[in-house]
Amino acid sequence: MKKPRVVVAGQVPPPYGGQNIMIQKAVAQFAAEPDCESIHLPFYFTPDFRDARQAGAGKLRELARVIARLFRIRARGPIDLLLYPVGGPQTVPLIRDLLLLPWMLLCARKVVLHFHAAGIADRCESRRGDLLSRVLPAIYGKAAAAVVMTNFNRRDPEFCGIKEILVRPHKIPDEIDAALVVRDSAGARKHLLYVGHLHPDKGTEALLHAFAAVRKEHRGATLELVGECLPPWNRKVVESLIERLDLGSAVTLRGVLTGREKWAAFGRADLFVFPTVAPYESFGLVLVEAMMWRLPIIASEWRGNQDVLTPKAGGISFPPEPLERELTNALRIAFERANEWQEWGQTNRALYEVRYREQVGDLWLAEALFAAIPLK
């Protein structure tokens, strides 16, 4: 019998972000699956994150190109399964889904939605009167199934009426390198690390204010920010805030790091901080990376964070409101308990090994989809 044809739609890095990395992972998994023919339907809507969530003529042209690519794939044979990445709760990604998804449903026997970004249910419930909130849930609801990465994010496909929901946490291969670990959690030096987009929704502004307050009591503390800014923030905005807070000698802006450079940042950190309050937050992949590197973690009790960390994680979770005050308190408590950081890090490493470690040849997403949605 002819192998079923599976299409994985979406944008792979660059730029680097959780959804793009996840799409890259899905493309690789289905390509390695021997029981199907795998095809990637690429998107190029966001050349870099300065264009994220913004409309423009270039995105309209890319919309037409994506539809043309889809038709070419369909012309070469039937599409048995299409994995489609839902854009998220912002207006521009929702419009993209409104204009693209009907064509995907038309061309494929079965469409599975991958809800990487959260917040669609909240957005639609808060704006019941607008066109997107009325129409899009009905379109999403025509999908055969949905994939989410935390139990928290079941709420989006459930809101859209999708019955078959697969909860599959993201897994990553073990890339810890002892040669890159240079931390000394028991000493006077305390080096904090944040990895992700830089934006008030991701907690960057609150983190800098909280760090400035705590550093008055712990002068040797330093903070490293790894990632790029999301509009309307840019590097000048961040640098200006660092200067106003008199943190120039204590904060390092690294920009985007990949590969060994990124892992070196985890290796030299003593404590990982993830203060996100982003409305689209669902699965903080960087939390898993911090666990892999045996780091203690301070994280907001926000959306899927608690599902990723579990109640057993080593570190401190704090309420997200008011963000700056609660984050400052969490940092102060963490510094008072610095003698526990190494133990917290070991606890997190054990959680990673049990829940998130990807073994060689582990097709955890592809095999789960085929088990839930037989194509033969």
Secondary structure, DSSP 4 states (H G I P E B T S, - for coil): -PPPEEEEEEPPSSSP-HHHHHHHHHHHHHHH-TTSEEEEEE--S-SSGGGTT---HHHHHHHHHHHHHHHHHHHTS-EEEEEEE---SSHHHHHHHHHHHHHHHHHEEEEEEE--S--HHHHHHHTTTSHHHHHHHHHHTTSSEEEESSGGGGHHHHHTT---EEE----EE----GGG----TTSS-EEEEEES-BSGGGTHHHHHHHHHHHHTT-TTEEEEEES-BPTT--HHHHHHHHHHTT-TTTEEEEE---HHHHHHHHHT-SEEEE----TT----HHHHHHHHTT--EEEE--TTHHHHH-TT-SEEEE--SSHHHHHHHHHHHHHHTGGGHHHHHHHHHHHIIIIIEEPTT--HHHHHHHHHS---
